[in-house]
Amino acid sequence: MLWRHGRTSWNAVDRFQGHLDIALDEVGRDQARRAAAVLAALRPAAIMSSDLVRAVDTAAALAAVTGVEVTVDPRLRETYGGWWQGKTVEEIRSNDAASYDAWRYDSHVDVPAGGGETRSQLAARVLPAITGAVLAAAAGSTVVVVSHGGTLRTATGALLGLPTVSWSALAVLANCCWSVLEERVQPDRSASGWRLIEHNAGTLPEPVLGDEH
């Protein structure tokens, strides 16, 4: 499960956070507590989090109701946004609208965010952290990854095997919403990739009845 952190005051005004360590606001803390009460029903075997405080504090809300210790991994940080960090989208676009719009909307161009990190560089950083945690967990168990909007969209696209140009087709997770991915297992018990069960969800997944028929 990929879970985005709760709201920060910078989220509320559309200010680019990136690697800057911005805490949850009161709304975000309440979001984390309410979401944790729902996610506890999954009985996660592991909880891992970005080392940025907005993710760590979100993960801590789930740890508090499950007793599962949080593993912190800096590879799960948000995109490094260079000079964009700390600026509102309006401020960024007033200086360099072409670069920002290409980064946000034109997935055919692997643009570095504010001269910082590209989406492909982000995927190369994040994916080993997630796949390593899954491999370390018992087969069939749930691993909760607490991270950031851009990071989790990139991770979802990469885990599903989508080409980079298609990642922007996935909506960014709302604050404290999550995506559920399930590893596909063949009859011989070999893994064959991932499939998306829920995206941008705020409730637990329901069983699918009459699948494809």
PyMOL commands that place a pseudoatom at each C-alpha (Angstrom):
pseudoatom trace, name=CA, resn=MET, resi=1, chain=A, elem=C, hetatm=0, pos=[0.000, 0.000, 0.000]
pseudoatom trace, name=CA, resn=LEU, resi=2, chain=A, elem=C, hetatm=0, pos=[1.249, 3.469, -0.949]
pseudoatom trace, name=CA, resn=TRP, resi=3, chain=A, elem=C, hetatm=0, pos=[-0.017, 6.183, 1.441]
pseudoatom trace, name=CA, resn=ARG, resi=4, chain=A, elem=C, hetatm=0, pos=[0.496, 9.916, 1.013]
pseudoatom trace, name=CA, resn=HIS, resi=5, chain=A, elem=C, hetatm=0, pos=[1.163, 12.063, 4.082]
pseudoatom trace, name=CA, resn=GLY, resi=6, chain=A, elem=C, hetatm=0, pos=[-1.448, 14.365, 5.585]
pseudoatom trace, name=CA, resn=ARG, resi=7, chain=A, elem=C, hetatm=0, pos=[-1.864, 18.004, 4.676]
pseudoatom trace, name=CA, resn=THR, resi=8, chain=A, elem=C, hetatm=0, pos=[0.696, 20.688, 5.448]
pseudoatom trace, name=CA, resn=SER, resi=9, chain=A, elem=C, hetatm=0, pos=[0.190, 24.448, 5.430]
pseudoatom trace, name=CA, resn=TRP, resi=10, chain=A, elem=C, hetatm=0, pos=[2.302, 24.522, 2.246]
pseudoatom trace, name=CA, resn=ASN, resi=11, chain=A, elem=C, hetatm=0, pos=[0.009, 22.008, 0.531]
pseudoatom trace, name=CA, resn=ALA, resi=12, chain=A, elem=C, hetatm=0, pos=[-2.883, 24.318, 1.334]
pseudoatom trace, name=CA, resn=VAL, resi=13, chain=A, elem=C, hetatm=0, pos=[-1.317, 27.220, -0.622]
pseudoatom trace, name=CA, resn=ASP, resi=14, chain=A, elem=C, hetatm=0, pos=[0.233, 25.111, -3.431]
pseudoatom trace, name=CA, resn=ARG, resi=15, chain=A, elem=C, hetatm=0, pos=[3.834, 25.737, -2.336]
pseudoatom trace, name=CA, resn=PHE, resi=16, chain=A, elem=C, hetatm=0, pos=[6.496, 23.305, -3.659]
pseudoatom trace, name=CA, resn=GLN, resi=17, chain=A, elem=C, hetatm=0, pos=[7.942, 21.371, -0.711]
pseudoatom trace, name=CA, resn=GLY, resi=18, chain=A, elem=C, hetatm=0, pos=[10.353, 18.871, -2.246]
pseudoatom trace, name=CA, resn=HIS, resi=19, chain=A, elem=C, hetatm=0, pos=[13.057, 17.986, 0.287]
pseudoatom trace, name=CA, resn=LEU, resi=20, chain=A, elem=C, hetatm=0, pos=[12.157, 20.859, 2.636]
pseudoatom trace, name=CA, resn=ASP, resi=21, chain=A, elem=C, hetatm=0, pos=[10.985, 19.493, 5.987]
pseudoatom trace, name=CA, resn=ILE, resi=22, chain=A, elem=C, hetatm=0, pos=[7.496, 20.916, 6.493]
pseudoatom trace, name=CA, resn=ALA, resi=23, chain=A, elem=C, hetatm=0, pos=[5.322, 19.591, 9.320]
pseudoatom trace, name=CA, resn=LEU, resi=24, chain=A, elem=C, hetatm=0, pos=[1.681, 18.522, 9.131]
pseudoatom trace, name=CA, resn=ASP, resi=25, chain=A, elem=C, hetatm=0, pos=[-0.831, 21.203, 9.962]
pseudoatom trace, name=CA, resn=GLU, resi=26, chain=A, elem=C, hetatm=0, pos=[-3.811, 20.584, 12.244]
pseudoatom trace, name=CA, resn=VAL, resi=27, chain=A, elem=C, hetatm=0, pos=[-5.906, 19.289, 9.343]
pseudoatom trace, name=CA, resn=GLY, resi=28, chain=A, elem=C, hetatm=0, pos=[-3.092, 16.928, 8.311]
pseudoatom trace, name=CA, resn=ARG, resi=29, chain=A, elem=C, hetatm=0, pos=[-2.699, 15.514, 11.804]
pseudoatom trace, name=CA, resn=ASP, resi=30, chain=A, elem=C, hetatm=0, pos=[-6.424, 14.826, 11.979]
pseudoatom trace, name=CA, resn=GLN, resi=31, chain=A, elem=C, hetatm=0, pos=[-6.328, 13.221, 8.512]
pseudoatom trace, name=CA, resn=ALA, resi=32, chain=A, elem=C, hetatm=0, pos=[-3.521, 10.921, 9.635]
pseudoatom trace, name=CA, resn=ARG, resi=33, chain=A, elem=C, hetatm=0, pos=[-5.370, 9.804, 12.768]
pseudoatom trace, name=CA, resn=ARG, resi=34, chain=A, elem=C, hetatm=0, pos=[-8.601, 9.102, 10.883]
pseudoatom trace, name=CA, resn=ALA, resi=35, chain=A, elem=C, hetatm=0, pos=[-6.859, 7.256, 8.058]
pseudoatom trace, name=CA, resn=ALA, resi=36, chain=A, elem=C, hetatm=0, pos=[-4.783, 5.204, 10.506]
pseudoatom trace, name=CA, resn=ALA, resi=37, chain=A, elem=C, hetatm=0, pos=[-7.948, 3.962, 12.208]
pseudoatom trace, name=CA, resn=VAL, resi=38, chain=A, elem=C, hetatm=0, pos=[-9.093, 2.590, 8.843]
pseudoatom trace, name=CA, resn=LEU, resi=39, chain=A, elem=C, hetatm=0, pos=[-5.731, 1.205, 7.676]
pseudoatom trace, name=CA, resn=ALA, resi=40, chain=A, elem=C, hetatm=0, pos=[-5.149, -0.644, 10.944]
pseudoatom trace, name=CA, resn=ALA, resi=41, chain=A, elem=C, hetatm=0, pos=[-7.708, -3.198, 9.722]
pseudoatom trace, name=CA, resn=LEU, resi=42, chain=A, elem=C, hetatm=0, pos=[-5.143, -4.345, 7.125]
pseudoatom trace, name=CA, resn=ARG, resi=43, chain=A, elem=C, hetatm=0, pos=[-2.839, -5.507, 9.923]
pseudoatom trace, name=CA, resn=PRO, resi=44, chain=A, elem=C, hetatm=0, pos=[0.315, -4.301, 8.175]
pseudoatom trace, name=CA, resn=ALA, resi=45, chain=A, elem=C, hetatm=0, pos=[3.426, -6.395, 8.627]
pseudoatom trace, name=CA, resn=ALA, resi=46, chain=A, elem=C, hetatm=0, pos=[5.687, -3.412, 7.978]
pseudoatom trace, name=CA, resn=ILE, resi=47, chain=A, elem=C, hetatm=0, pos=[5.438, 0.370, 7.826]
pseudoatom trace, name=CA, resn=MET, resi=48, chain=A, elem=C, hetatm=0, pos=[8.130, 2.341, 6.045]
pseudoatom trace, name=CA, resn=SER, resi=49, chain=A, elem=C, hetatm=0, pos=[8.335, 6.084, 5.664]
pseudoatom trace, name=CA, resn=SER, resi=50, chain=A, elem=C, hetatm=0, pos=[10.210, 8.911, 4.055]
pseudoatom trace, name=CA, resn=ASP, resi=51, chain=A, elem=C, hetatm=0, pos=[12.451, 10.649, 6.591]
pseudoatom trace, name=CA, resn=LEU, resi=52, chain=A, elem=C, hetatm=0, pos=[10.674, 13.997, 6.128]
pseudoatom trace, name=CA, resn=VAL, resi=53, chain=A, elem=C, hetatm=0, pos=[8.581, 14.896, 9.168]
pseudoatom trace, name=CA, resn=ARG, resi=54, chain=A, elem=C, hetatm=0, pos=[5.265, 15.191, 7.317]
pseudoatom trace, name=CA, resn=ALA, resi=55, chain=A, elem=C, hetatm=0, pos=[5.580, 11.526, 6.303]
pseudoatom trace, name=CA, resn=VAL, resi=56, chain=A, elem=C, hetatm=0, pos=[7.129, 10.329, 9.587]
pseudoatom trace, name=CA, resn=ASP, resi=57, chain=A, elem=C, hetatm=0, pos=[4.295, 11.836, 11.636]
pseudoatom trace, name=CA, resn=THR, resi=58, chain=A, elem=C, hetatm=0, pos=[1.686, 10.336, 9.314]
pseudoatom trace, name=CA, resn=ALA, resi=59, chain=A, elem=C, hetatm=0, pos=[3.301, 6.919, 9.646]
pseudoatom trace, name=CA, resn=ALA, resi=60, chain=A, elem=C, hetatm=0, pos=[3.477, 7.355, 13.428]
pseudoatom trace, name=CA, resn=ALA, resi=61, chain=A, elem=C, hetatm=0, pos=[-0.318, 7.613, 13.573]
pseudoatom trace, name=CA, resn=LEU, resi=62, chain=A, elem=C, hetatm=0, pos=[-0.587, 4.123, 12.063]
pseudoatom trace, name=CA, resn=ALA, resi=63, chain=A, elem=C, hetatm=0, pos=[2.198, 2.771, 14.265]
pseudoatom trace, name=CA, resn=ALA, resi=64, chain=A, elem=C, hetatm=0, pos=[0.320, 4.024, 17.325]
pseudoatom trace, name=CA, resn=VAL, resi=65, chain=A, elem=C, hetatm=0, pos=[-2.759, 1.910, 16.565]
pseudoatom trace, name=CA, resn=THR, resi=66, chain=A, elem=C, hetatm=0, pos=[-0.985, -1.192, 15.207]
pseudoatom trace, name=CA, resn=GLY, resi=67, chain=A, elem=C, hetatm=0, pos=[2.154, -1.456, 17.337]
pseudoatom trace, name=CA, resn=VAL, resi=68, chain=A, elem=C, hetatm=0, pos=[4.233, -1.902, 14.165]
pseudoatom trace, name=CA, resn=GLU, resi=69, chain=A, elem=C, hetatm=0, pos=[7.521, -0.001, 14.243]
pseudoatom trace, name=CA, resn=VAL, resi=70, chain=A, elem=C, hetatm=0, pos=[8.175, 2.502, 11.448]
pseudoatom trace, name=CA, resn=THR, resi=71, chain=A, elem=C, hetatm=0, pos=[11.298, 2.043, 9.306]
pseudoatom trace, name=CA, resn=VAL, resi=72, chain=A, elem=C, hetatm=0, pos=[12.527, 5.391, 7.984]
pseudoatom trace, name=CA, resn=ASP, resi=73, chain=A, elem=C, hetatm=0, pos=[14.205, 5.515, 4.565]
pseudoatom trace, name=CA, resn=PRO, resi=74, chain=A, elem=C, hetatm=0, pos=[15.397, 8.800, 2.986]
pseudoatom trace, name=CA, resn=ARG, resi=75, chain=A, elem=C, hetatm=0, pos=[15.074, 7.251, -0.487]
pseudoatom trace, name=CA, resn=LEU, resi=76, chain=A, elem=C, hetatm=0, pos=[11.313, 7.758, -0.114]
pseudoatom trace, name=CA, resn=ARG, resi=77, chain=A, elem=C, hetatm=0, pos=[11.597, 11.560, -0.064]
pseudoatom trace, name=CA, resn=GLU, resi=78, chain=A, elem=C, hetatm=0, pos=[9.665, 13.764, -2.461]
pseudoatom trace, name=CA, resn=THR, resi=79, chain=A, elem=C, hetatm=0, pos=[11.205, 14.951, -5.732]
pseudoatom trace, name=CA, resn=TYR, resi=80, chain=A, elem=C, hetatm=0, pos=[14.168, 17.258, -5.160]
pseudoatom trace, name=CA, resn=GLY, resi=81, chain=A, elem=C, hetatm=0, pos=[12.867, 20.487, -6.678]
pseudoatom trace, name=CA, resn=GLY, resi=82, chain=A, elem=C, hetatm=0, pos=[15.973, 22.680, -6.900]
pseudoatom trace, name=CA, resn=TRP, resi=83, chain=A, elem=C, hetatm=0, pos=[15.116, 26.378, -6.923]
pseudoatom trace, name=CA, resn=TRP, resi=84, chain=A, elem=C, hetatm=0, pos=[11.381, 25.604, -7.025]
pseudoatom trace, name=CA, resn=GLN, resi=85, chain=A, elem=C, hetatm=0, pos=[11.430, 24.484, -3.397]
pseudoatom trace, name=CA, resn=GLY, resi=86, chain=A, elem=C, hetatm=0, pos=[9.725, 27.005, -1.141]
pseudoatom trace, name=CA, resn=LYS, resi=87, chain=A, elem=C, hetatm=0, pos=[8.027, 28.765, -4.072]
pseudoatom trace, name=CA, resn=THR, resi=88, chain=A, elem=C, hetatm=0, pos=[4.330, 28.708, -4.881]
pseudoatom trace, name=CA, resn=VAL, resi=89, chain=A, elem=C, hetatm=0, pos=[3.296, 27.396, -8.274]
pseudoatom trace, name=CA, resn=GLU, resi=90, chain=A, elem=C, hetatm=0, pos=[2.342, 30.955, -9.216]
pseudoatom trace, name=CA, resn=GLU, resi=91, chain=A, elem=C, hetatm=0, pos=[5.852, 32.179, -8.323]
pseudoatom trace, name=CA, resn=ILE, resi=92, chain=A, elem=C, hetatm=0, pos=[7.491, 29.335, -10.245]
pseudoatom trace, name=CA, resn=ARG, resi=93, chain=A, elem=C, hetatm=0, pos=[5.414, 29.904, -13.358]
pseudoatom trace, name=CA, resn=SER, resi=94, chain=A, elem=C, hetatm=0, pos=[6.012, 33.645, -13.272]
pseudoatom trace, name=CA, resn=ASN, resi=95, chain=A, elem=C, hetatm=0, pos=[9.747, 32.927, -13.639]
pseudoatom trace, name=CA, resn=ASP, resi=96, chain=A, elem=C, hetatm=0, pos=[9.755, 29.857, -15.891]
pseudoatom trace, name=CA, resn=ALA, resi=97, chain=A, elem=C, hetatm=0, pos=[6.322, 28.690, -16.981]
pseudoatom trace, name=CA, resn=ALA, resi=98, chain=A, elem=C, hetatm=0, pos=[7.657, 26.634, -19.895]
pseudoatom trace, name=CA, resn=SER, resi=99, chain=A, elem=C, hetatm=0, pos=[9.874, 24.436, -17.725]
pseudoatom trace, name=CA, resn=TYR, resi=100, chain=A, elem=C, hetatm=0, pos=[7.241, 24.011, -15.040]
pseudoatom trace, name=CA, resn=ASP, resi=101, chain=A, elem=C, hetatm=0, pos=[4.482, 23.149, -17.497]
pseudoatom trace, name=CA, resn=ALA, resi=102, chain=A, elem=C, hetatm=0, pos=[6.750, 20.692, -19.317]
pseudoatom trace, name=CA, resn=TRP, resi=103, chain=A, elem=C, hetatm=0, pos=[7.582, 19.013, -16.000]
pseudoatom trace, name=CA, resn=ARG, resi=104, chain=A, elem=C, hetatm=0, pos=[3.986, 18.852, -14.835]
pseudoatom trace, name=CA, resn=TYR, resi=105, chain=A, elem=C, hetatm=0, pos=[2.068, 18.211, -18.050]
pseudoatom trace, name=CA, resn=ASP, resi=106, chain=A, elem=C, hetatm=0, pos=[4.400, 16.985, -20.802]
pseudoatom trace, name=CA, resn=SER, resi=107, chain=A, elem=C, hetatm=0, pos=[5.368, 13.479, -19.764]
pseudoatom trace, name=CA, resn=HIS, resi=108, chain=A, elem=C, hetatm=0, pos=[7.340, 13.012, -22.990]
pseudoatom trace, name=CA, resn=VAL, resi=109, chain=A, elem=C, hetatm=0, pos=[10.065, 15.266, -21.592]
pseudoatom trace, name=CA, resn=ASP, resi=110, chain=A, elem=C, hetatm=0, pos=[12.058, 14.136, -18.529]
pseudoatom trace, name=CA, resn=VAL, resi=111, chain=A, elem=C, hetatm=0, pos=[12.479, 17.651, -17.140]
pseudoatom trace, name=CA, resn=PRO, resi=112, chain=A, elem=C, hetatm=0, pos=[14.440, 18.212, -13.911]
pseudoatom trace, name=CA, resn=ALA, resi=113, chain=A, elem=C, hetatm=0, pos=[12.204, 19.917, -11.361]
pseudoatom trace, name=CA, resn=GLY, resi=114, chain=A, elem=C, hetatm=0, pos=[13.703, 23.352, -10.796]
pseudoatom trace, name=CA, resn=GLY, resi=115, chain=A, elem=C, hetatm=0, pos=[17.046, 22.090, -12.056]
pseudoatom trace, name=CA, resn=GLY, resi=116, chain=A, elem=C, hetatm=0, pos=[16.885, 19.280, -9.497]
pseudoatom trace, name=CA, resn=GLU, resi=117, chain=A, elem=C, hetatm=0, pos=[15.581, 15.755, -10.017]
pseudoatom trace, name=CA, resn=THR, resi=118, chain=A, elem=C, hetatm=0, pos=[13.865, 14.213, -13.043]
pseudoatom trace, name=CA, resn=ARG, resi=119, chain=A, elem=C, hetatm=0, pos=[11.061, 11.672, -12.764]
pseudoatom trace, name=CA, resn=SER, resi=120, chain=A, elem=C, hetatm=0, pos=[13.294, 8.870, -14.023]
pseudoatom trace, name=CA, resn=GLN, resi=121, chain=A, elem=C, hetatm=0, pos=[15.927, 9.764, -11.412]
pseudoatom trace, name=CA, resn=LEU, resi=122, chain=A, elem=C, hetatm=0, pos=[13.211, 9.745, -8.764]
pseudoatom trace, name=CA, resn=ALA, resi=123, chain=A, elem=C, hetatm=0, pos=[12.061, 6.278, -9.855]
pseudoatom trace, name=CA, resn=ALA, resi=124, chain=A, elem=C, hetatm=0, pos=[15.624, 4.953, -9.700]
pseudoatom trace, name=CA, resn=ARG, resi=125, chain=A, elem=C, hetatm=0, pos=[15.886, 6.220, -6.110]
pseudoatom trace, name=CA, resn=VAL, resi=126, chain=A, elem=C, hetatm=0, pos=[12.494, 5.096, -4.825]
pseudoatom trace, name=CA, resn=LEU, resi=127, chain=A, elem=C, hetatm=0, pos=[11.877, 1.724, -6.420]
pseudoatom trace, name=CA, resn=PRO, resi=128, chain=A, elem=C, hetatm=0, pos=[14.708, -0.201, -4.693]
pseudoatom trace, name=CA, resn=ALA, resi=129, chain=A, elem=C, hetatm=0, pos=[13.435, 1.011, -1.313]
pseudoatom trace, name=CA, resn=ILE, resi=130, chain=A, elem=C, hetatm=0, pos=[9.923, -0.276, -1.963]
pseudoatom trace, name=CA, resn=THR, resi=131, chain=A, elem=C, hetatm=0, pos=[10.826, -3.566, -3.617]
pseudoatom trace, name=CA, resn=GLY, resi=132, chain=A, elem=C, hetatm=0, pos=[13.401, -4.267, -0.909]
pseudoatom trace, name=CA, resn=ALA, resi=133, chain=A, elem=C, hetatm=0, pos=[10.772, -3.816, 1.807]
pseudoatom trace, name=CA, resn=VAL, resi=134, chain=A, elem=C, hetatm=0, pos=[8.352, -6.115, -0.009]
pseudoatom trace, name=CA, resn=LEU, resi=135, chain=A, elem=C, hetatm=0, pos=[10.994, -8.814, -0.415]
pseudoatom trace, name=CA, resn=ALA, resi=136, chain=A, elem=C, hetatm=0, pos=[11.832, -8.593, 3.290]
pseudoatom trace, name=CA, resn=ALA, resi=137, chain=A, elem=C, hetatm=0, pos=[8.192, -9.090, 4.331]
pseudoatom trace, name=CA, resn=ALA, resi=138, chain=A, elem=C, hetatm=0, pos=[6.427, -12.432, 4.548]
pseudoatom trace, name=CA, resn=ALA, resi=139, chain=A, elem=C, hetatm=0, pos=[4.604, -13.544, 1.396]
pseudoatom trace, name=CA, resn=GLY, resi=140, chain=A, elem=C, hetatm=0, pos=[1.032, -12.273, 1.284]
pseudoatom trace, name=CA, resn=SER, resi=141, chain=A, elem=C, hetatm=0, pos=[1.538, -9.651, 3.997]
pseudoatom trace, name=CA, resn=THR, resi=142, chain=A, elem=C, hetatm=0, pos=[0.810, -5.946, 3.700]
pseudoatom trace, name=CA, resn=VAL, resi=143, chain=A, elem=C, hetatm=0, pos=[3.587, -3.352, 3.549]
pseudoatom trace, name=CA, resn=VAL, resi=144, chain=A, elem=C, hetatm=0, pos=[2.550, 0.277, 4.015]
pseudoatom trace, name=CA, resn=VAL, resi=145, chain=A, elem=C, hetatm=0, pos=[4.796, 2.864, 2.352]
pseudoatom trace, name=CA, resn=VAL, resi=146, chain=A, elem=C, hetatm=0, pos=[4.272, 6.430, 3.586]
pseudoatom trace, name=CA, resn=SER, resi=147, chain=A, elem=C, hetatm=0, pos=[5.638, 9.027, 1.207]
pseudoatom trace, name=CA, resn=HIS, resi=148, chain=A, elem=C, hetatm=0, pos=[4.746, 11.995, -1.012]
pseudoatom trace, name=CA, resn=GLY, resi=149, chain=A, elem=C, hetatm=0, pos=[2.460, 12.754, -3.939]
pseudoatom trace, name=CA, resn=GLY, resi=150, chain=A, elem=C, hetatm=0, pos=[5.003, 12.907, -6.739]
pseudoatom trace, name=CA, resn=THR, resi=151, chain=A, elem=C, hetatm=0, pos=[7.052, 10.071, -5.314]
pseudoatom trace, name=CA, resn=LEU, resi=152, chain=A, elem=C, hetatm=0, pos=[4.099, 7.724, -5.025]
pseudoatom trace, name=CA, resn=ARG, resi=153, chain=A, elem=C, hetatm=0, pos=[2.747, 8.486, -8.504]
pseudoatom trace, name=CA, resn=THR, resi=154, chain=A, elem=C, hetatm=0, pos=[6.188, 7.724, -9.916]
pseudoatom trace, name=CA, resn=ALA, resi=155, chain=A, elem=C, hetatm=0, pos=[6.408, 4.525, -7.861]
pseudoatom trace, name=CA, resn=THR, resi=156, chain=A, elem=C, hetatm=0, pos=[2.958, 3.396, -8.989]
pseudoatom trace, name=CA, resn=GLY, resi=157, chain=A, elem=C, hetatm=0, pos=[3.722, 3.920, -12.664]
pseudoatom trace, name=CA, resn=ALA, resi=158, chain=A, elem=C, hetatm=0, pos=[7.066, 2.162, -12.390]
pseudoatom trace, name=CA, resn=LEU, resi=159, chain=A, elem=C, hetatm=0, pos=[5.714, -0.798, -10.391]
pseudoatom trace, name=CA, resn=LEU, resi=160, chain=A, elem=C, hetatm=0, pos=[2.937, -1.297, -12.943]
pseudoatom trace, name=CA, resn=GLY, resi=161, chain=A, elem=C, hetatm=0, pos=[5.514, -1.346, -15.732]
pseudoatom trace, name=CA, resn=LEU, resi=162, chain=A, elem=C, hetatm=0, pos=[4.013, 1.679, -17.452]
pseudoatom trace, name=CA, resn=PRO, resi=163, chain=A, elem=C, hetatm=0, pos=[6.290, 3.663, -19.757]
pseudoatom trace, name=CA, resn=THR, resi=164, chain=A, elem=C, hetatm=0, pos=[7.474, 6.936, -18.264]
pseudoatom trace, name=CA, resn=VAL, resi=165, chain=A, elem=C, hetatm=0, pos=[5.334, 8.886, -20.757]
pseudoatom trace, name=CA, resn=SER, resi=166, chain=A, elem=C, hetatm=0, pos=[2.212, 7.348, -19.176]
pseudoatom trace, name=CA, resn=TRP, resi=167, chain=A, elem=C, hetatm=0, pos=[2.934, 8.125, -15.522]
pseudoatom trace, name=CA, resn=SER, resi=168, chain=A, elem=C, hetatm=0, pos=[1.131, 11.471, -15.700]
pseudoatom trace, name=CA, resn=ALA, resi=169, chain=A, elem=C, hetatm=0, pos=[-2.087, 9.588, -16.553]
pseudoatom trace, name=CA, resn=LEU, resi=170, chain=A, elem=C, hetatm=0, pos=[-2.207, 8.604, -12.875]
pseudoatom trace, name=CA, resn=ALA, resi=171, chain=A, elem=C, hetatm=0, pos=[-3.754, 11.252, -10.633]
pseudoatom trace, name=CA, resn=VAL, resi=172, chain=A, elem=C, hetatm=0, pos=[-1.577, 12.421, -7.749]
pseudoatom trace, name=CA, resn=LEU, resi=173, chain=A, elem=C, hetatm=0, pos=[-2.845, 11.082, -4.427]
pseudoatom trace, name=CA, resn=ALA, resi=174, chain=A, elem=C, hetatm=0, pos=[-4.817, 13.520, -2.292]
pseudoatom trace, name=CA, resn=ASN, resi=175, chain=A, elem=C, hetatm=0, pos=[-3.427, 14.155, 1.181]
pseudoatom trace, name=CA, resn=CYS, resi=176, chain=A, elem=C, hetatm=0, pos=[-3.710, 11.026, 3.335]
pseudoatom trace, name=CA, resn=CYS, resi=177, chain=A, elem=C, hetatm=0, pos=[-5.247, 8.933, 0.550]
pseudoatom trace, name=CA, resn=TRP, resi=178, chain=A, elem=C, hetatm=0, pos=[-3.648, 5.746, -0.687]
pseudoatom trace, name=CA, resn=SER, resi=179, chain=A, elem=C, hetatm=0, pos=[-3.210, 3.283, -3.507]
pseudoatom trace, name=CA, resn=VAL, resi=180, chain=A, elem=C, hetatm=0, pos=[-3.321, -0.477, -3.092]
pseudoatom trace, name=CA, resn=LEU, resi=181, chain=A, elem=C, hetatm=0, pos=[-1.120, -2.605, -5.336]
pseudoatom trace, name=CA, resn=GLU, resi=182, chain=A, elem=C, hetatm=0, pos=[-1.120, -6.381, -5.335]
pseudoatom trace, name=CA, resn=GLU, resi=183, chain=A, elem=C, hetatm=0, pos=[1.716, -8.566, -6.540]
pseudoatom trace, name=CA, resn=ARG, resi=184, chain=A, elem=C, hetatm=0, pos=[0.475, -10.915, -9.250]
pseudoatom trace, name=CA, resn=VAL, resi=185, chain=A, elem=C, hetatm=0, pos=[1.420, -14.537, -8.575]
pseudoatom trace, name=CA, resn=GLN, resi=186, chain=A, elem=C, hetatm=0, pos=[1.302, -17.303, -11.189]
pseudoatom trace, name=CA, resn=PRO, resi=187, chain=A, elem=C, hetatm=0, pos=[0.028, -20.841, -10.429]
pseudoatom trace, name=CA, resn=ASP, resi=188, chain=A, elem=C, hetatm=0, pos=[3.655, -21.927, -9.960]
pseudoatom trace, name=CA, resn=ARG, resi=189, chain=A, elem=C, hetatm=0, pos=[3.870, -19.205, -7.250]
pseudoatom trace, name=CA, resn=SER, resi=190, chain=A, elem=C, hetatm=0, pos=[6.283, -17.071, -9.250]
pseudoatom trace, name=CA, resn=ALA, resi=191, chain=A, elem=C, hetatm=0, pos=[5.683, -13.320, -9.177]
pseudoatom trace, name=CA, resn=SER, resi=192, chain=A, elem=C, hetatm=0, pos=[4.824, -11.620, -12.458]
pseudoatom trace, name=CA, resn=GLY, resi=193, chain=A, elem=C, hetatm=0, pos=[4.522, -7.936, -11.666]
pseudoatom trace, name=CA, resn=TRP, resi=194, chain=A, elem=C, hetatm=0, pos=[1.906, -5.776, -9.985]
pseudoatom trace, name=CA, resn=ARG, resi=195, chain=A, elem=C, hetatm=0, pos=[-1.670, -4.678, -10.516]
pseudoatom trace, name=CA, resn=LEU, resi=196, chain=A, elem=C, hetatm=0, pos=[-3.512, -1.661, -9.157]
pseudoatom trace, name=CA, resn=ILE, resi=197, chain=A, elem=C, hetatm=0, pos=[-6.424, -2.591, -6.889]
pseudoatom trace, name=CA, resn=GLU, resi=198, chain=A, elem=C, hetatm=0, pos=[-7.379, 0.861, -5.545]
pseudoatom trace, name=CA, resn=HIS, resi=199, chain=A, elem=C, hetatm=0, pos=[-6.134, 4.351, -6.394]
pseudoatom trace, name=CA, resn=ASN, resi=200, chain=A, elem=C, hetatm=0, pos=[-6.665, 7.601, -4.477]
pseudoatom trace, name=CA, resn=ALA, resi=201, chain=A, elem=C, hetatm=0, pos=[-8.776, 5.691, -1.989]
pseudoatom trace, name=CA, resn=GLY, resi=202, chain=A, elem=C, hetatm=0, pos=[-9.933, 6.689, 1.466]
pseudoatom trace, name=CA, resn=THR, resi=203, chain=A, elem=C, hetatm=0, pos=[-11.584, 3.402, 2.350]
pseudoatom trace, name=CA, resn=LEU, resi=204, chain=A, elem=C, hetatm=0, pos=[-10.449, -0.209, 2.312]
pseudoatom trace, name=CA, resn=PRO, resi=205, chain=A, elem=C, hetatm=0, pos=[-10.732, -2.144, -0.969]
pseudoatom trace, name=CA, resn=GLU, resi=206, chain=A, elem=C, hetatm=0, pos=[-13.872, -4.167, -1.558]
pseudoatom trace, name=CA, resn=PRO, resi=207, chain=A, elem=C, hetatm=0, pos=[-13.762, -7.658, -3.113]
pseudoatom trace, name=CA, resn=VAL, resi=208, chain=A, elem=C, hetatm=0, pos=[-14.374, -7.628, -6.865]
pseudoatom trace, name=CA, resn=LEU, resi=209, chain=A, elem=C, hetatm=0, pos=[-17.305, -9.840, -7.816]
pseudoatom trace, name=CA, resn=GLY, resi=210, chain=A, elem=C, hetatm=0, pos=[-17.710, -11.264, -11.306]
pseudoatom trace, name=CA, resn=ASP, resi=211, chain=A, elem=C, hetatm=0, pos=[-14.221, -10.193, -12.341]
pseudoatom trace, name=CA, resn=GLU, resi=212, chain=A, elem=C, hetatm=0, pos=[-14.097, -9.898, -16.174]
pseudoatom trace, name=CA, resn=HIS, resi=213, chain=A, elem=C, hetatm=0, pos=[-17.266, -11.918, -16.702]
for i in range(1, 213): cmd.bond("trace and resi %d" % i, "trace and resi %d" % (i + 1))
show_as sticks, trace
zoom trace
